[in-house]
Amino acid sequence: MTDQLDFHLTGTGMSPGQRSALTEPEPVRAKILIVDDDQRNLLAASEVLADPAIDLVLANSPEEALRRALREDFALILLDVQMPRMDGYEVAALIRSRSRTSCVPILFLTAHNKEDMHIFRGYSAGAVDYVFKPIQPLVLKSKVDVFVDLYRKAEEIKRKAAAEKQLLLENLRVRGEKLVAEQALRRREEHQAAVLRGLPIALYTSALGGEDRRLHFTNDSIKRITGFSREAFAASNLWGAQLEPDDRDRISADLRTVSETGAVALEYRWRNADGTERHILDQIVVNRDENGSPIELFGMWFDVTERKELELSLQHASKLEAVGRLTGGIAHDFNNMLSIVIGNLDLVKGSLKGDEKALRRVESAIEGAHRCAELTSRLLAFSRRSPLQPRALDFTSFIPGLIKLLERTLGERITISTNLEEGLPEVCVDHAQFEAALINLAVNARDAMPDGGALDIRIKCREAAAQEGLEEVRSVEIAVADSGMGMSPAVLARVFEPFFTTKEVGKGTGLGLSMVYGFVQQSGGTIAVESSPDQGTRFVITLPVLASRSATSEEIDPVAATGSLNPMDGAGRAVLVVEDDADVRSTVISTLEALAFKVFSAQDVNEALRLLQIESNIALVFSDVNMPGAMNGIDLGHIIRQRWPDMPILLASGYLREDQDANGFSLLQKPYRATELVESLRGLLRDARGAMTLE
C-alpha cells in the first residue's frame, strides 16, 4: 500500500514533506469514560489505565456520564453496575439509544450479579463484556487495550479514507478528470482485492437460469475459502456437485425466481475440497442492462460457519439451562420423598434384628433409593447447579462395579481390560461425578472404535520427587486408553473446548469432555490427553492422594451403620427440628426419639424462633434449608448465630440454589442415612459441650 501511495503522490508535484504529512499522520489518541459513584474506584481505575496516549474522563454519577457521552467521542465506556438513582443497566440503555453513542463499547464493572440472569441483562443493555470486582489490573488493562486498539484502527481507517479523498482532489487538479478516473478505478480495485483477500468473502458472476450453474469468480480468494480454484468453478457445475443434497431443491426454487425478485439471499451447506462441510451465505442480485432487462447474476459468497456454530452453541446452552431449571425444580421435593423412604427404612431395621433376610431386603431398598438420589445429583451436576460432594474413594471396591456398568454400556464389541496397582491409596472425589467422568471417556472411546476395539484402564500411584523445603507429593494416575481412530492435532488442541464436537449433529453436544475437565480441576487434579490419527487416544487423570486420617478421629463403624440405628444416646437432650414437609418432619422426629432425644418441631422459621424464645434447654437446631415464607433455613441459622451464638446448627437440603450459600454451617445432603445424621449430631454436640460421652 505504501508503494501505491508514493506513486500517486509523486504525480501531484508535492514535496517529500507534504507526502510525509499524508502518509505518516499523528498517532490516534483514545478517550475513555470511567463511570463510578465511588471516587476511590475512579482513582484506582485511572491508575491501572494511565497511559500517555489515552485520555481518561472520570464521571462520579450517571447524569454526569450521560452529559459527557453526548458531548464527547469515546473509544470505550467503563460503567459501574451499582449506582444510586440509576443503575448501570439503565445508563447503558440510554447510551445505546442515542445515535452518537450507539456503537461505543460498554464494559461493565461490578462486584455483584455474577448470575447468568444479570449477565444476560447486561448484554441485553448493550454491554460487550464484564469485569468483576475486585478488579485484576492485568485483566482490566488487557480488555481495555483490545477496545482501544480497535478504536485506533477504526480511526486510522477514517484517516486513510480522508487521505485518499485529499489525494483524489490533488489528482483532479493536476491530471484532469480522465486521469483521476483511471487512478480512482485502480485504487478501488486494489482496495477491494485487499479486503477480499482478508475476508471469507468471494465475488462472482453467473448466467441467468439453467441447471448448469457455473460461477466465474473475480479473484483467487475462493481457493482459500473452498480449496477449489476459480477455474474449476468456471469449467463445470462444481457448485451443484458439492451442494448438500438436502438443500438442493430449496436453493433451486429460489434461483428460478431471482429474475423476478431482483435479489435473493441463500444459505446452504457446501462441501469443501478437504471434505469439510461449511455453511455459506450466498447473496445474489440481478445485473440489468440499460433497458432494465436482466443479463446476469452477481453474487457474494460469505463463509458463515463460525456464526452457525455459535448459534448451535447457544442452543446447547439454552438446553443446558432448561435441564438445570427442570432438575432444580424437582430436586427438593424428590429428595424429600426419598428422605421419607430412607428414614423410615432405617427405623424399620431396628425392629428386624435377627431376621437377616428381611434386613438384606431393607438394605437393598435403601440402596435403590440412594441410586435414585444419584440420578438427580448427576442431572444437577451436568447443568452446573450442584456443588461437588467429595469423600474418600477406595479404588479396590469402586472399580469392579464401574467395569460391570461399562460392559453393559459399551457392548460386546469393546474389550475392557483393567490393571490396578496393589495398595492404591484413597483419593477424595465426588463418587458420582468421578464415575460419570470415566463413563464419558469410555463412551467417547467406543464412538472412536465403530468396528470394535480395546479399552484399557490402568490405575497406579505416582510419587513426585520431594523438593527442598517441601513434602513429597503423592497422587493417583488413572489412564484410559483406546485403540480407536485417534485425533488430528487440530482436533486435539480443542478437545476440552466447551461445545466443540466432531460428531454429527444430534450425536454429541460437545459438553462431555469439558465437564470432565472442569470436574478434575475442581477436584484438585489434572487431565492430559495423547492422541494421533490411527494410533488411538489416551487420557490421563491425576488426582491427589487423600491425606491420612487421624487415628483418634471418630468414624462410624460400617457394621454398626448397616446393622444398628442407635450408635449414640441422646440422654434426653432437646433438639428443635424445623421442616415444612410434615412427612419428612415426622420421620426425623421418630429417628431422633429412637436415639433418646427430646424433640421439639416447627414448620417454618417464625415458629422455630418462637420456640427458641420459650424453650431455654434446646441443645441443637436441625433445620431444612428450603421452606416457604420470607426466610429459609440459612436465614434462620444466621439469626441463631446472632442471638444464641453457642447454639449448634445442622442444616439439611435436597437442593441448594445458586443464590444460597450455606458456607459456615454443617450441611446434610438429602436423602441421608440415620447413621449420617448420628455422625453430624455427635460432632456438633461434642464441639458445643466439650468432652462429652455420647456413646
Secondary structure by P-SEA (a helix, b strand, c coil): caaaaaaaaaaacccaaaaaaaaccccbbbbbbbbcccaaaaaaaaaaaccccbbbbbbccaaaaaaaaacccccccccccccccccaaaaaaaaaacccccccbbbbbbcccccaaaaaaaaaacccccccccccaaaaaaaaaaaaaaaaaaaaaaaaaaaaaaaaaaaaacccaaaaaaaaaaaaaaaaaaaaaacccccccccccccccccccccccccccccccaaaaaacccccccccccaaaaaaaaaaacccccbbbbbbbbbccccbbbbbbbbbbbbbccccccccccbbbbbaaaaaaaaaaaaaaaaaaaaaaaaaaaaaaaaaaaaaaaaaaaaaaaaaccaaaaaaaaaaaaaaaaaaaaaaaaaaaaacccccccccccccccaaaaaaaaaaaccccbbbbbbbccbbbbbbcaaaaaaaaaaaaaaaaaaacccbbbbbbbbbbbbccccccccbbbbbbbbbbbccccccaaaaaacccccccccccccccccaaaaaaaaaaaacbbbbbbbcccbbbbbbbbbbcccccccccccccaaaaacccccccccbbbbbbbcccaaaaaaaaaaaaaaccbbbbbccaaaaaaaaaccccccbbbbbccccccccaaaaaaaaaaccccbbbbbbbcccccccccccbbbbcccccaaaaaaaaaaaaaaaccccccc
